[in-house]
Amino acid sequence: MDPRLQEIAAAVAGDAHSGASEMLSKAAASVLSLSDEHIAALPASEWTEFGIRLHMAKPSIATLFNLANVIMLEAEQGPEGVHGIRGAVEAMMERERRSVASIAEMAASTIAADWIVTSSYSGTVSAVLGSIASRRPLRVTVAESLPGGEGRQFARKLWDRGIETEIVPDSNVFARMAEAGCALTGADSLTPQGLVNKVGTRALVEAARSNGRLAYAVCGQSKFSPVALPDMVVTEGEPADGPGERSQLFECTPVERFTGIIIEEGTFTPDRLQELLRGREMASGWSSIGL
């Protein structure tokens, strides 16, 4: 595969801190940094291989799957399609830019709580919290989100923006949810099986439900996937002189456990979300890896 495309896929694989929207932005910007001549010179097969490699770099993240799918759909049209890759990626990123602003406005109008509990790191959640904080005083509790601890990074960014923020251990989510107003989470993908996000999302949602609180997720359509993205990034170890260890990065939460999923057009029900997922077009190249 072309070395520049290999570099882009490798950078995605090595990114352990960005949210799904940020990963999309970085990968798309890298593709768009290629010259028109470079893009046109690569055969369709190279772009298909790149799309699959991009997806496999972070198999649980739908934004990257959808970026890969957009590129592969163009490439499958032959030389003329390859010429259209830049325009297709630019159009996708323009939809993404409008998406975050639309969701932030929609969520800020929907969520009435003045104390919100969240976890991990999400650019969309950040935009929502910023929109709410611009309208009224807001308090945010962020679970630290181990393994990885992205919640600490997120809490610092919120604090630096002037939002009253605290960090709590993941084990404290149920205790804080008893006092807070609602739970809010982002998403790495929304699949027919449920909402995939950093491990701890299910605990956050169940903590809200057990305390009679609302639980919302915010998710742009760039994170919709018509197929299951099952890799939850599990690592296991068996030390010779002690107990085994297991760590999981992502988990799937049934959409029925949320009060609502807020997308660009409003708060959607599980049935309506399934209709949107079924309407997605997929490149034929995915069949090579069984999708």
Secondary structure, DSSP 8 states (H G I E B T S, - for coil): --HHHHHHHHHHHT--S--HHHHHHHHHHHHHTS-HHHHHHS-HHHHHHHHHHHHHHSTT-HHHHHHHHHHHHHHTT-HHHHHTHHHHHHHHHHHHHHHHHHHHHHHHHH---SEEEEES--HHHHHHHHHHHTTS--EEEEE--TTTTHHHHHHHHHHHTT-EEEEE-GGGHHHHHTTSSEEEE--SEEETTEEEEETTHHHHHHHHHHTT-EEEEE--GGGB-SS------EEEE--TTS--EEEE-EEEE-GGGSSEEEETTEEE-HHHHHHHHHT----GGGGGGT-
